[in-house]
């Protein structure tokens, strides 16, 4: 349910908004990787969640570019 609502919200955005969302997700993923490297990360499932969110946003960007 949560990802469906998130996907609906992302589909409503245009390409520049999706690009800023992607940038923030990439920064968050980098920070999580640094926390993991220094053994400060408590919840390791956050890494997978951000990777999936990045893939979701990249897929939507490609779909919107293909449509025109």
CHARMM internal coordinates of N, CA and C (Angstrom, degrees):
IC EDIT
DIST 1 N 1 CA 1.4570
DIST 1 CA 1 C 1.5252
ANGL 1 N 1 CA 1 C 111.51
DIST 1 C 2 N 1.3017
ANGL 1 CA 1 C 2 N 116.41
DIHE 1 N 1 CA 1 C 2 N -43.49
DIST 2 N 2 CA 1.4520
ANGL 1 C 2 N 2 CA 119.98
DIHE 1 CA 1 C 2 N 2 CA -176.42
DIST 2 CA 2 C 1.5220
ANGL 2 N 2 CA 2 C 111.42
DIHE 1 C 2 N 2 CA 2 C -62.82
DIST 2 C 3 N 1.3353
ANGL 2 CA 2 C 3 N 117.10
DIHE 2 N 2 CA 2 C 3 N -43.94
DIST 3 N 3 CA 1.4569
ANGL 2 C 3 N 3 CA 119.49
DIHE 2 CA 2 C 3 N 3 CA -178.35
DIST 3 CA 3 C 1.5289
ANGL 3 N 3 CA 3 C 111.38
DIHE 2 C 3 N 3 CA 3 C -70.00
DIST 3 C 4 N 1.3319
ANGL 3 CA 3 C 4 N 118.08
DIHE 3 N 3 CA 3 C 4 N -29.83
DIST 4 N 4 CA 1.4591
ANGL 3 C 4 N 4 CA 121.05
DIHE 3 CA 3 C 4 N 4 CA 177.98
DIST 4 CA 4 C 1.5235
ANGL 4 N 4 CA 4 C 110.40
DIHE 3 C 4 N 4 CA 4 C -65.65
DIST 4 C 5 N 1.3173
ANGL 4 CA 4 C 5 N 116.50
DIHE 4 N 4 CA 4 C 5 N -43.31
DIST 5 N 5 CA 1.4627
ANGL 4 C 5 N 5 CA 120.24
DIHE 4 CA 4 C 5 N 5 CA 177.99
DIST 5 CA 5 C 1.5243
ANGL 5 N 5 CA 5 C 110.08
DIHE 4 C 5 N 5 CA 5 C -66.31
DIST 5 C 6 N 1.3176
ANGL 5 CA 5 C 6 N 116.45
DIHE 5 N 5 CA 5 C 6 N -38.94
DIST 6 N 6 CA 1.4539
ANGL 5 C 6 N 6 CA 120.51
DIHE 5 CA 5 C 6 N 6 CA 178.73
DIST 6 CA 6 C 1.5270
ANGL 6 N 6 CA 6 C 110.72
DIHE 5 C 6 N 6 CA 6 C -65.65
DIST 6 C 7 N 1.3144
ANGL 6 CA 6 C 7 N 116.79
DIHE 6 N 6 CA 6 C 7 N -40.34
DIST 7 N 7 CA 1.4566
ANGL 6 C 7 N 7 CA 121.24
DIHE 6 CA 6 C 7 N 7 CA 179.57
DIST 7 CA 7 C 1.5262
ANGL 7 N 7 CA 7 C 110.86
DIHE 6 C 7 N 7 CA 7 C -65.44
DIST 7 C 8 N 1.3060
ANGL 7 CA 7 C 8 N 117.37
DIHE 7 N 7 CA 7 C 8 N -41.19
DIST 8 N 8 CA 1.4659
ANGL 7 C 8 N 8 CA 121.41
DIHE 7 CA 7 C 8 N 8 CA 177.90
DIST 8 CA 8 C 1.5185
ANGL 8 N 8 CA 8 C 110.14
DIHE 7 C 8 N 8 CA 8 C -62.02
DIST 8 C 9 N 1.3122
ANGL 8 CA 8 C 9 N 115.90
DIHE 8 N 8 CA 8 C 9 N -41.41
DIST 9 N 9 CA 1.4616
ANGL 8 C 9 N 9 CA 120.90
DIHE 8 CA 8 C 9 N 9 CA 179.16
DIST 9 CA 9 C 1.5350
ANGL 9 N 9 CA 9 C 110.65
DIHE 8 C 9 N 9 CA 9 C -65.06
DIST 9 C 10 N 1.3238
ANGL 9 CA 9 C 10 N 116.92
DIHE 9 N 9 CA 9 C 10 N -40.80
DIST 10 N 10 CA 1.4582
ANGL 9 C 10 N 10 CA 120.57
DIHE 9 CA 9 C 10 N 10 CA 179.98
DIST 10 CA 10 C 1.5248
ANGL 10 N 10 CA 10 C 112.18
DIHE 9 C 10 N 10 CA 10 C -69.38
DIST 10 C 11 N 1.3250
ANGL 10 CA 10 C 11 N 117.32
DIHE 10 N 10 CA 10 C 11 N -36.53
DIST 11 N 11 CA 1.4699
ANGL 10 C 11 N 11 CA 120.59
DIHE 10 CA 10 C 11 N 11 CA -179.99
DIST 11 CA 11 C 1.5235
ANGL 11 N 11 CA 11 C 111.69
DIHE 10 C 11 N 11 CA 11 C -64.14
DIST 11 C 12 N 1.3218
ANGL 11 CA 11 C 12 N 117.67
DIHE 11 N 11 CA 11 C 12 N -25.62
DIST 12 N 12 CA 1.4547
ANGL 11 C 12 N 12 CA 121.13
DIHE 11 CA 11 C 12 N 12 CA -179.05
DIST 12 CA 12 C 1.5300
ANGL 12 N 12 CA 12 C 112.16
DIHE 11 C 12 N 12 CA 12 C -76.14
DIST 12 C 13 N 1.3267
ANGL 12 CA 12 C 13 N 117.61
DIHE 12 N 12 CA 12 C 13 N -15.96
DIST 13 N 13 CA 1.4607
ANGL 12 C 13 N 13 CA 121.35
DIHE 12 CA 12 C 13 N 13 CA -177.15
DIST 13 CA 13 C 1.5225
ANGL 13 N 13 CA 13 C 110.62
DIHE 12 C 13 N 13 CA 13 C -83.76
DIST 13 C 14 N 1.3469
ANGL 13 CA 13 C 14 N 115.00
DIHE 13 N 13 CA 13 C 14 N 155.35
DIST 14 N 14 CA 1.4545
ANGL 13 C 14 N 14 CA 119.62
DIHE 13 CA 13 C 14 N 14 CA 175.29
DIST 14 CA 14 C 1.5329
ANGL 14 N 14 CA 14 C 109.73
DIHE 13 C 14 N 14 CA 14 C -90.43
DIST 14 C 15 N 1.3237
ANGL 14 CA 14 C 15 N 116.21
DIHE 14 N 14 CA 14 C 15 N 177.14
DIST 15 N 15 CA 1.4660
ANGL 14 C 15 N 15 CA 120.61
DIHE 14 CA 14 C 15 N 15 CA -173.33
DIST 15 CA 15 C 1.5380
ANGL 15 N 15 CA 15 C 112.72
DIHE 14 C 15 N 15 CA 15 C -61.33
DIST 15 C 16 N 1.3345
ANGL 15 CA 15 C 16 N 120.45
DIHE 15 N 15 CA 15 C 16 N -45.25
DIST 16 N 16 CA 1.4777
ANGL 15 C 16 N 16 CA 118.13
DIHE 15 CA 15 C 16 N 16 CA 178.95
DIST 16 CA 16 C 1.5354
ANGL 16 N 16 CA 16 C 112.99
DIHE 15 C 16 N 16 CA 16 C -61.91
DIST 16 C 17 N 1.3256
ANGL 16 CA 16 C 17 N 116.88
DIHE 16 N 16 CA 16 C 17 N -36.76
DIST 17 N 17 CA 1.4633
ANGL 16 C 17 N 17 CA 119.73
DIHE 16 CA 16 C 17 N 17 CA 177.76
DIST 17 CA 17 C 1.5212
ANGL 17 N 17 CA 17 C 110.89
DIHE 16 C 17 N 17 CA 17 C -67.76
DIST 17 C 18 N 1.3243
ANGL 17 CA 17 C 18 N 116.32
DIHE 17 N 17 CA 17 C 18 N -38.15
DIST 18 N 18 CA 1.4606
ANGL 17 C 18 N 18 CA 120.00
DIHE 17 CA 17 C 18 N 18 CA 176.60
DIST 18 CA 18 C 1.5264
ANGL 18 N 18 CA 18 C 110.76
DIHE 17 C 18 N 18 CA 18 C -66.50
DIST 18 C 19 N 1.3206
ANGL 18 CA 18 C 19 N 116.77
DIHE 18 N 18 CA 18 C 19 N -34.78
DIST 19 N 19 CA 1.4560
ANGL 18 C 19 N 19 CA 120.48
DIHE 18 CA 18 C 19 N 19 CA 179.13
DIST 19 CA 19 C 1.5282
ANGL 19 N 19 CA 19 C 110.79
DIHE 18 C 19 N 19 CA 19 C -66.14
DIST 19 C 20 N 1.3407
ANGL 19 CA 19 C 20 N 117.54
DIHE 19 N 19 CA 19 C 20 N -40.72
DIST 20 N 20 CA 1.4672
ANGL 19 C 20 N 20 CA 119.94
DIHE 19 CA 19 C 20 N 20 CA 177.44
DIST 20 CA 20 C 1.5276
ANGL 20 N 20 CA 20 C 110.45
DIHE 19 C 20 N 20 CA 20 C -67.83
DIST 20 C 21 N 1.3173
ANGL 20 CA 20 C 21 N 116.75
DIHE 20 N 20 CA 20 C 21 N -36.28
DIST 21 N 21 CA 1.4673
ANGL 20 C 21 N 21 CA 120.93
DIHE 20 CA 20 C 21 N 21 CA 176.17
DIST 21 CA 21 C 1.5312
ANGL 21 N 21 CA 21 C 110.02
DIHE 20 C 21 N 21 CA 21 C -63.30
DIST 21 C 22 N 1.3224
ANGL 21 CA 21 C 22 N 116.58
DIHE 21 N 21 CA 21 C 22 N -41.49
DIST 22 N 22 CA 1.4614
ANGL 21 C 22 N 22 CA 121.33
DIHE 21 CA 21 C 22 N 22 CA 178.31
DIST 22 CA 22 C 1.5273
ANGL 22 N 22 CA 22 C 110.58
DIHE 21 C 22 N 22 CA 22 C -63.72
DIST 22 C 23 N 1.3255
ANGL 22 CA 22 C 23 N 116.96
DIHE 22 N 22 CA 22 C 23 N -42.42
DIST 23 N 23 CA 1.4613
ANGL 22 C 23 N 23 CA 120.39
DIHE 22 CA 22 C 23 N 23 CA 179.00
DIST 23 CA 23 C 1.5256
ANGL 23 N 23 CA 23 C 111.32
DIHE 22 C 23 N 23 CA 23 C -60.86
DIST 23 C 24 N 1.3216
ANGL 23 CA 23 C 24 N 116.60
DIHE 23 N 23 CA 23 C 24 N -42.98
DIST 24 N 24 CA 1.4676
ANGL 23 C 24 N 24 CA 119.30
DIHE 23 CA 23 C 24 N 24 CA -179.60
DIST 24 CA 24 C 1.5274
ANGL 24 N 24 CA 24 C 111.10
DIHE 23 C 24 N 24 CA 24 C -68.54
DIST 24 C 25 N 1.3255
ANGL 24 CA 24 C 25 N 117.19
DIHE 24 N 24 CA 24 C 25 N -35.97
DIST 25 N 25 CA 1.4637
ANGL 24 C 25 N 25 CA 120.06
DIHE 24 CA 24 C 25 N 25 CA 177.28
DIST 25 CA 25 C 1.5241
ANGL 25 N 25 CA 25 C 111.75
DIHE 24 C 25 N 25 CA 25 C -67.50
DIST 25 C 26 N 1.3302
ANGL 25 CA 25 C 26 N 116.65
DIHE 25 N 25 CA 25 C 26 N -38.35
DIST 26 N 26 CA 1.4604
ANGL 25 C 26 N 26 CA 120.00
DIHE 25 CA 25 C 26 N 26 CA 178.48
DIST 26 CA 26 C 1.5278
ANGL 26 N 26 CA 26 C 111.03
DIHE 25 C 26 N 26 CA 26 C -65.80
DIST 26 C 27 N 1.3371
ANGL 26 CA 26 C 27 N 116.78
DIHE 26 N 26 CA 26 C 27 N -38.93
DIST 27 N 27 CA 1.4705
ANGL 26 C 27 N 27 CA 120.31
DIHE 26 CA 26 C 27 N 27 CA 176.90
DIST 27 CA 27 C 1.5231
ANGL 27 N 27 CA 27 C 110.73
DIHE 26 C 27 N 27 CA 27 C -65.77
DIST 27 C 28 N 1.3206
ANGL 27 CA 27 C 28 N 116.07
DIHE 27 N 27 CA 27 C 28 N -41.73
DIST 28 N 28 CA 1.4647
ANGL 27 C 28 N 28 CA 119.96
DIHE 27 CA 27 C 28 N 28 CA 178.80
DIST 28 CA 28 C 1.5205
ANGL 28 N 28 CA 28 C 110.80
DIHE 27 C 28 N 28 CA 28 C -63.64
DIST 28 C 29 N 1.3443
ANGL 28 CA 28 C 29 N 116.67
DIHE 28 N 28 CA 28 C 29 N -41.04
DIST 29 N 29 CA 1.4607
ANGL 28 C 29 N 29 CA 120.46
DIHE 28 CA 28 C 29 N 29 CA 179.19
DIST 29 CA 29 C 1.5309
ANGL 29 N 29 CA 29 C 110.92
DIHE 28 C 29 N 29 CA 29 C -64.99
DIST 29 C 30 N 1.3279
ANGL 29 CA 29 C 30 N 116.47
DIHE 29 N 29 CA 29 C 30 N -39.49
DIST 30 N 30 CA 1.4626
ANGL 29 C 30 N 30 CA 120.21
DIHE 29 CA 29 C 30 N 30 CA 177.31
DIST 30 CA 30 C 1.5217
ANGL 30 N 30 CA 30 C 110.56
DIHE 29 C 30 N 30 CA 30 C -61.92
DIST 30 C 31 N 1.3330
ANGL 30 CA 30 C 31 N 116.37
DIHE 30 N 30 CA 30 C 31 N -45.36
DIST 31 N 31 CA 1.4656
ANGL 30 C 31 N 31 CA 120.36
DIHE 30 CA 30 C 31 N 31 CA 179.26
DIST 31 CA 31 C 1.5246
ANGL 31 N 31 CA 31 C 111.51
DIHE 30 C 31 N 31 CA 31 C -61.87
DIST 31 C 32 N 1.3210
ANGL 31 CA 31 C 32 N 117.04
DIHE 31 N 31 CA 31 C 32 N -39.25
DIST 32 N 32 CA 1.4614
ANGL 31 C 32 N 32 CA 120.35
DIHE 31 CA 31 C 32 N 32 CA 178.32
DIST 32 CA 32 C 1.5300
ANGL 32 N 32 CA 32 C 110.83
DIHE 31 C 32 N 32 CA 32 C -65.63
DIST 32 C 33 N 1.3287
ANGL 32 CA 32 C 33 N 116.63
DIHE 32 N 32 CA 32 C 33 N -39.33
DIST 33 N 33 CA 1.4649
ANGL 32 C 33 N 33 CA 119.27
DIHE 32 CA 32 C 33 N 33 CA 178.02
DIST 33 CA 33 C 1.5213
ANGL 33 N 33 CA 33 C 111.66
DIHE 32 C 33 N 33 CA 33 C -65.37
DIST 33 C 34 N 1.3290
ANGL 33 CA 33 C 34 N 116.75
DIHE 33 N 33 CA 33 C 34 N -36.91
DIST 34 N 34 CA 1.4638
ANGL 33 C 34 N 34 CA 119.81
DIHE 33 CA 33 C 34 N 34 CA 177.70
DIST 34 CA 34 C 1.5333
ANGL 34 N 34 CA 34 C 110.44
DIHE 33 C 34 N 34 CA 34 C -67.70
DIST 34 C 35 N 1.3192
ANGL 34 CA 34 C 35 N 116.49
DIHE 34 N 34 CA 34 C 35 N -39.42
DIST 35 N 35 CA 1.4647
ANGL 34 C 35 N 35 CA 120.15
DIHE 34 CA 34 C 35 N 35 CA 177.29
DIST 35 CA 35 C 1.5212
ANGL 35 N 35 CA 35 C 110.76
DIHE 34 C 35 N 35 CA 35 C -63.99
DIST 35 C 36 N 1.3240
ANGL 35 CA 35 C 36 N 116.60
DIHE 35 N 35 CA 35 C 36 N -38.71
DIST 36 N 36 CA 1.4567
ANGL 35 C 36 N 36 CA 119.98
DIHE 35 CA 35 C 36 N 36 CA 178.14
DIST 36 CA 36 C 1.5224
ANGL 36 N 36 CA 36 C 110.49
DIHE 35 C 36 N 36 CA 36 C -65.71
DIST 36 C 37 N 1.3297
ANGL 36 CA 36 C 37 N 116.19
DIHE 36 N 36 CA 36 C 37 N -40.93
DIST 37 N 37 CA 1.4549
ANGL 36 C 37 N 37 CA 120.79
DIHE 36 CA 36 C 37 N 37 CA -180.00
DIST 37 CA 37 C 1.5118
ANGL 37 N 37 CA 37 C 113.76
DIHE 36 C 37 N 37 CA 37 C -64.28
DIST 37 C 38 N 1.3241
ANGL 37 CA 37 C 38 N 116.81
DIHE 37 N 37 CA 37 C 38 N -32.54
DIST 38 N 38 CA 1.4600
ANGL 37 C 38 N 38 CA 121.25
DIHE 37 CA 37 C 38 N 38 CA 178.81
DIST 38 CA 38 C 1.5223
ANGL 38 N 38 CA 38 C 111.73
DIHE 37 C 38 N 38 CA 38 C -96.19
DIST 38 C 39 N 1.3222
ANGL 38 CA 38 C 39 N 116.49
DIHE 38 N 38 CA 38 C 39 N 9.33
DIST 39 N 39 CA 1.4639
ANGL 38 C 39 N 39 CA 124.48
DIHE 38 CA 38 C 39 N 39 CA 178.21
DIST 39 CA 39 C 1.5318
ANGL 39 N 39 CA 39 C 112.80
DIHE 38 C 39 N 39 CA 39 C 58.12
DIST 39 C 40 N 1.3266
ANGL 39 CA 39 C 40 N 115.61
DIHE 39 N 39 CA 39 C 40 N 38.97
DIST 40 N 40 CA 1.4619
ANGL 39 C 40 N 40 CA 121.06
DIHE 39 CA 39 C 40 N 40 CA 176.41
DIST 40 CA 40 C 1.5247
ANGL 40 N 40 CA 40 C 111.98
DIHE 39 C 40 N 40 CA 40 C -106.63
DIST 40 C 41 N 1.3266
ANGL 40 CA 40 C 41 N 117.16
DIHE 40 N 40 CA 40 C 41 N -6.13
DIST 41 N 41 CA 1.4635
ANGL 40 C 41 N 41 CA 121.45
DIHE 40 CA 40 C 41 N 41 CA -176.53
DIST 41 CA 41 C 1.5228
ANGL 41 N 41 CA 41 C 109.71
DIHE 40 C 41 N 41 CA 41 C -80.66
DIST 41 C 42 N 1.3164
ANGL 41 CA 41 C 42 N 116.47
DIHE 41 N 41 CA 41 C 42 N 121.67
DIST 42 N 42 CA 1.4564
ANGL 41 C 42 N 42 CA 122.08
DIHE 41 CA 41 C 42 N 42 CA -178.79
DIST 42 CA 42 C 1.5226
ANGL 42 N 42 CA 42 C 111.43
DIHE 41 C 42 N 42 CA 42 C -86.28
DIST 42 C 43 N 1.3244
ANGL 42 CA 42 C 43 N 116.55
DIHE 42 N 42 CA 42 C 43 N -45.48
DIST 43 N 43 CA 1.4608
ANGL 42 C 43 N 43 CA 121.73
DIHE 42 CA 42 C 43 N 43 CA -175.46
DIST 43 CA 43 C 1.5307
ANGL 43 N 43 CA 43 C 109.02
DIHE 42 C 43 N 43 CA 43 C -108.90
DIST 43 C 44 N 1.3177
ANGL 43 CA 43 C 44 N 116.30
DIHE 43 N 43 CA 43 C 44 N 97.22
DIST 44 N 44 CA 1.4604
ANGL 43 C 44 N 44 CA 120.00
DIHE 43 CA 43 C 44 N 44 CA -175.60
DIST 44 CA 44 C 1.5230
ANGL 44 N 44 CA 44 C 113.37
DIHE 43 C 44 N 44 CA 44 C -72.44
DIST 44 C 45 N 1.3068
ANGL 44 CA 44 C 45 N 118.27
DIHE 44 N 44 CA 44 C 45 N -14.69
DIST 45 N 45 CA 1.4654
ANGL 44 C 45 N 45 CA 120.14
DIHE 44 CA 44 C 45 N 45 CA 178.54
DIST 45 CA 45 C 1.5222
ANGL 45 N 45 CA 45 C 111.62
DIHE 44 C 45 N 45 CA 45 C -69.06
DIST 45 C 46 N 1.3213
ANGL 45 CA 45 C 46 N 117.31
DIHE 45 N 45 CA 45 C 46 N -15.85
DIST 46 N 46 CA 1.4591
ANGL 45 C 46 N 46 CA 120.60
DIHE 45 CA 45 C 46 N 46 CA 177.91
DIST 46 CA 46 C 1.5269
ANGL 46 N 46 CA 46 C 111.23
DIHE 45 C 46 N 46 CA 46 C -62.97
DIST 46 C 47 N 1.3233
ANGL 46 CA 46 C 47 N 116.69
DIHE 46 N 46 CA 46 C 47 N -32.04
DIST 47 N 47 CA 1.4636
ANGL 46 C 47 N 47 CA 120.41
DIHE 46 CA 46 C 47 N 47 CA 179.00
DIST 47 CA 47 C 1.5291
ANGL 47 N 47 CA 47 C 110.83
DIHE 46 C 47 N 47 CA 47 C -61.43
DIST 47 C 48 N 1.3096
ANGL 47 CA 47 C 48 N 116.78
DIHE 47 N 47 CA 47 C 48 N -48.31
DIST 48 N 48 CA 1.4628
ANGL 47 C 48 N 48 CA 120.63
DIHE 47 CA 47 C 48 N 48 CA 179.23
DIST 48 CA 48 C 1.5096
ANGL 48 N 48 CA 48 C 112.46
DIHE 47 C 48 N 48 CA 48 C -65.03
DIST 48 C 49 N 1.3289
ANGL 48 CA 48 C 49 N 115.78
DIHE 48 N 48 CA 48 C 49 N -37.95
DIST 49 N 49 CA 1.4657
ANGL 48 C 49 N 49 CA 119.65
DIHE 48 CA 48 C 49 N 49 CA 179.70
DIST 49 CA 49 C 1.5159
ANGL 49 N 49 CA 49 C 111.55
DIHE 48 C 49 N 49 CA 49 C -64.37
DIST 49 C 50 N 1.3324
ANGL 49 CA 49 C 50 N 117.17
DIHE 49 N 49 CA 49 C 50 N -41.75
DIST 50 N 50 CA 1.4596
ANGL 49 C 50 N 50 CA 118.97
DIHE 49 CA 49 C 50 N 50 CA 179.71
DIST 50 CA 50 C 1.5189
ANGL 50 N 50 CA 50 C 111.24
DIHE 49 C 50 N 50 CA 50 C -70.46
DIST 50 C 51 N 1.3470
ANGL 50 CA 50 C 51 N 117.67
DIHE 50 N 50 CA 50 C 51 N -35.18
DIST 51 N 51 CA 1.4605
ANGL 50 C 51 N 51 CA 119.93
DIHE 50 CA 50 C 51 N 51 CA 176.98
DIST 51 CA 51 C 1.5221
ANGL 51 N 51 CA 51 C 110.62
DIHE 50 C 51 N 51 CA 51 C -62.79
DIST 51 C 52 N 1.3273
ANGL 51 CA 51 C 52 N 116.94
DIHE 51 N 51 CA 51 C 52 N -41.49
DIST 52 N 52 CA 1.4621
ANGL 51 C 52 N 52 CA 120.45
DIHE 51 CA 51 C 52 N 52 CA 178.56
DIST 52 CA 52 C 1.5245
ANGL 52 N 52 CA 52 C 111.39
DIHE 51 C 52 N 52 CA 52 C -66.28
DIST 52 C 53 N 1.3313
ANGL 52 CA 52 C 53 N 116.29
DIHE 52 N 52 CA 52 C 53 N -39.24
DIST 53 N 53 CA 1.4688
ANGL 52 C 53 N 53 CA 120.32
DIHE 52 CA 52 C 53 N 53 CA 178.94
DIST 53 CA 53 C 1.5294
ANGL 53 N 53 CA 53 C 110.31
DIHE 52 C 53 N 53 CA 53 C -65.59
DIST 53 C 54 N 1.3372
ANGL 53 CA 53 C 54 N 116.98
DIHE 53 N 53 CA 53 C 54 N -39.43
DIST 54 N 54 CA 1.4570
ANGL 53 C 54 N 54 CA 120.60
DIHE 53 CA 53 C 54 N 54 CA 177.54
DIST 54 CA 54 C 1.5223
ANGL 54 N 54 CA 54 C 109.81
DIHE 53 C 54 N 54 CA 54 C -62.52
DIST 54 C 55 N 1.3140
ANGL 54 CA 54 C 55 N 117.33
DIHE 54 N 54 CA 54 C 55 N -45.64
DIST 55 N 55 CA 1.4643
ANGL 54 C 55 N 55 CA 121.12
DIHE 54 CA 54 C 55 N 55 CA 179.38
DIST 55 CA 55 C 1.5262
ANGL 55 N 55 CA 55 C 110.88
DIHE 54 C 55 N 55 CA 55 C -62.65
DIST 55 C 56 N 1.3171
ANGL 55 CA 55 C 56 N 116.65
DIHE 55 N 55 CA 55 C 56 N -38.87
DIST 56 N 56 CA 1.4657
ANGL 55 C 56 N 56 CA 121.34
DIHE 55 CA 55 C 56 N 56 CA 179.39
DIST 56 CA 56 C 1.5236
ANGL 56 N 56 CA 56 C 110.33
DIHE 55 C 56 N 56 CA 56 C -61.87
DIST 56 C 57 N 1.3309
ANGL 56 CA 56 C 57 N 116.42
DIHE 56 N 56 CA 56 C 57 N -46.23
DIST 57 N 57 CA 1.4637
ANGL 56 C 57 N 57 CA 120.64
DIHE 56 CA 56 C 57 N 57 CA -178.18
DIST 57 CA 57 C 1.5265
ANGL 57 N 57 CA 57 C 110.30
DIHE 56 C 57 N 57 CA 57 C -67.89
DIST 57 C 58 N 1.3322
ANGL 57 CA 57 C 58 N 117.38
DIHE 57 N 57 CA 57 C 58 N -42.30
DIST 58 N 58 CA 1.4603
ANGL 57 C 58 N 58 CA 120.06
DIHE 57 CA 57 C 58 N 58 CA 178.79
DIST 58 CA 58 C 1.5303
ANGL 58 N 58 CA 58 C 111.04
DIHE 57 C 58 N 58 CA 58 C -61.90
DIST 58 C 59 N 1.3128
ANGL 58 CA 58 C 59 N 117.22
DIHE 58 N 58 CA 58 C 59 N -38.31
DIST 59 N 59 CA 1.4621
ANGL 58 C 59 N 59 CA 121.26
DIHE 58 CA 58 C 59 N 59 CA 178.42
DIST 59 CA 59 C 1.5250
ANGL 59 N 59 CA 59 C 110.38
DIHE 58 C 59 N 59 CA 59 C -64.23
DIST 59 C 60 N 1.3223
ANGL 59 CA 59 C 60 N 117.20
DIHE 59 N 59 CA 59 C 60 N -43.22
DIST 60 N 60 CA 1.4602
ANGL 59 C 60 N 60 CA 120.30
DIHE 59 CA 59 C 60 N 60 CA 179.51
DIST 60 CA 60 C 1.5203
ANGL 60 N 60 CA 60 C 111.65
DIHE 59 C 60 N 60 CA 60 C -65.33
DIST 60 C 61 N 1.3309
ANGL 60 CA 60 C 61 N 116.93
DIHE 60 N 60 CA 60 C 61 N -37.82
DIST 61 N 61 CA 1.4590
ANGL 60 C 61 N 61 CA 120.31
DIHE 60 CA 60 C 61 N 61 CA 177.62
DIST 61 CA 61 C 1.5286
ANGL 61 N 61 CA 61 C 109.62
DIHE 60 C 61 N 61 CA 61 C -62.21
DIST 61 C 62 N 1.3250
ANGL 61 CA 61 C 62 N 116.77
DIHE 61 N 61 CA 61 C 62 N -45.01
DIST 62 N 62 CA 1.4659
ANGL 61 C 62 N 62 CA 120.45
DIHE 61 CA 61 C 62 N 62 CA 179.52
DIST 62 CA 62 C 1.5274
ANGL 62 N 62 CA 62 C 111.44
DIHE 61 C 62 N 62 CA 62 C -64.03
DIST 62 C 63 N 1.3193
ANGL 62 CA 62 C 63 N 117.47
DIHE 62 N 62 CA 62 C 63 N -39.37
DIST 63 N 63 CA 1.4721
ANGL 62 C 63 N 63 CA 121.09
DIHE 62 CA 62 C 63 N 63 CA 177.86
DIST 63 CA 63 C 1.5138
ANGL 63 N 63 CA 63 C 111.14
DIHE 62 C 63 N 63 CA 63 C -62.00
DIST 63 C 64 N 1.3406
ANGL 63 CA 63 C 64 N 116.10
DIHE 63 N 63 CA 63 C 64 N -44.38
DIST 64 N 64 CA 1.4621
ANGL 63 C 64 N 64 CA 119.84
DIHE 63 CA 63 C 64 N 64 CA -178.33
DIST 64 CA 64 C 1.5224
ANGL 64 N 64 CA 64 C 111.16
DIHE 63 C 64 N 64 CA 64 C -68.63
DIST 64 C 65 N 1.3309
ANGL 64 CA 64 C 65 N 117.54
DIHE 64 N 64 CA 64 C 65 N -35.76
DIST 65 N 65 CA 1.4577
ANGL 64 C 65 N 65 CA 120.26
DIHE 64 CA 64 C 65 N 65 CA 177.07
DIST 65 CA 65 C 1.5333
ANGL 65 N 65 CA 65 C 111.07
DIHE 64 C 65 N 65 CA 65 C -67.42
DIST 65 C 66 N 1.3064
ANGL 65 CA 65 C 66 N 116.90
DIHE 65 N 65 CA 65 C 66 N -36.14
DIST 66 N 66 CA 1.4653
ANGL 65 C 66 N 66 CA 120.83
DIHE 65 CA 65 C 66 N 66 CA -179.34
DIST 66 CA 66 C 1.5299
ANGL 66 N 66 CA 66 C 111.04
DIHE 65 C 66 N 66 CA 66 C -68.91
DIST 66 C 67 N 1.3284
ANGL 66 CA 66 C 67 N 116.67
DIHE 66 N 66 CA 66 C 67 N -33.91
DIST 67 N 67 CA 1.4544
ANGL 66 C 67 N 67 CA 120.16
DIHE 66 CA 66 C 67 N 67 CA -179.53
DIST 67 CA 67 C 1.5262
ANGL 67 N 67 CA 67 C 111.55
DIHE 66 C 67 N 67 CA 67 C -71.06
DIST 67 C 68 N 1.3200
ANGL 67 CA 67 C 68 N 116.28
DIHE 67 N 67 CA 67 C 68 N -28.57
DIST 68 N 68 CA 1.4513
ANGL 67 C 68 N 68 CA 117.24
DIHE 67 CA 67 C 68 N 68 CA 176.83
DIST 68 CA 68 C 1.4245
ANGL 68 N 68 CA 68 C 111.38
DIHE 67 C 68 N 68 CA 68 C 131.70
END
COOR INIT
IC SEED 1 N 1 CA 1 C
IC BUILD
